[in-house]
Amino acid sequence: MRFYFAPLEGITRYIFRNAYEKYYGDIEKYFAPFISPTDNCFLTPKNIRELCPEHNQGINLVPQILTNNSVAFIGAAKELYDMGYRELNLNLGCPSGTACAKKKGAGFLTEWYEMERLFDDIYEWSGSNNVIISVKTRLGRFEPDEFYDILEIYNKYPISELIIHPRIEKDYYKGKPRMEFYDYAVEHSINPVVYNGNLFSADDIEKYDQNYVEEKKVSDIVMIGRGLLYNPELIKLFFNRDNDKKFDYIRFWDFHDEIYRNYQEIMSPDKNVLFHMKELWTYWKELYPESERAVRNILKTKSYGEYEAALRNLK
Ligand SMILES: Cc1cc2nc3c(=O)[nH]c(=O)nc-3n(C[C@H](O)[C@H](O)[C@H](O)COP(=O)(O)O)c2cc1C
């Protein structure tokens, strides 16, 4: 099996990606959290900081664009091209109210005519510039049945990879992925499909490997997001599933310290850094199932001093 790291807005930023690559790795491609270009500003200084090659050395990074507008997409794509990127991803899955109200992300999935116009333009540009564009999609906005028509649209374009998160907008990230629609895509997509959603354990990955890679001859690539936060060793665990190896807490703390230190270098004051660290702890708490209270205390801290004291209680 091979693995893509899913884009997680606010979390898988360059500081996190570099630390993950250093301590864990085994990631074929990291998908950057979306950027949202407009007609008159394609990349903000923050976007450039996140995506510039100097901050992403040794990482195979794919920038992701959230838009319904080909001028904005191509404008951003050209700037990314100048930074060296030859692969981009279009976000057609974001379920956030703000994006969907503007008919972006999953909110664009009902606008079939406009989708085709966007695809006409961006694939014409990418074809003549030697760039490939993958799409990360949900099944639809309101009903999963929308996917039948949406897939017909996708089949008209040279989508390098169709990454499917088999939920609809209102599912958000809850409930079980609707695998019957993923199965439909496996059967009917002309473009290569990549699965994404709820792979949380070595068993989950193994089942996918058996059911799809072995039996249905689907590509052996999956995209994982939250699973790699809940357990940064998930991939290693999958590869070594026959051994009874314990979680390496020393490595985890080195990973933690690197993220914490590097955020302190680029952000101030305490509040901003702690906001990011605490967001990570909402996932990392799974690594300390017996220490709920100690983790709750971490989430309440308001200064570096309090945070570090709370960590000592956990270590
Ligand atoms: C906090 C958070 C932020 C996310 N940000 C993005 C994003 O920027 N772009 C995107 O395509 N998906 C985004 N997603 C969706 C994930 O990439 C992924 O599709 C989803 O979490 C399901 O995969 P998983 O079950 O492996 O986590 C986000 C999800 C979460 C929970």
The ligand as an ORCA input file, in Angstrom:
! r2SCAN-3c Opt
* xyz 0 1
  C      -9.872     19.795     10.526
  C     -10.042     19.341      9.099
  C      -9.584     20.158      8.071
  C      -9.737     19.750      6.725
  N      -9.247     20.535      5.706
  C      -9.354     20.121      4.414
  C      -8.799     20.872      3.327
  O      -8.167     21.919      3.490
  N      -8.977     20.373      2.073
  C      -9.642     19.191      1.827
  O      -9.768     18.765      0.684
  N     -10.147     18.456      2.840
  C     -10.008     18.892      4.097
  N     -10.486     18.102      5.114
  C     -10.991     16.758      4.797
  C      -9.854     15.719      4.873
  O      -8.864     15.975      3.914
  C     -10.397     14.290      4.652
  O     -11.047     14.253      3.408
  C     -11.379     13.865      5.735
  O     -10.868     14.159      7.018
  C     -11.701     12.381      5.622
  O     -10.520     11.613      5.685
  P     -10.036     10.895      7.069
  O     -11.214     10.116      7.566
  O      -8.866     10.071      6.657
  O      -9.695     12.018      7.999
  C     -10.380     18.514      6.437
  C     -10.841     17.710      7.497
  C     -10.688     18.108      8.807
  C     -11.183     17.196      9.909
*
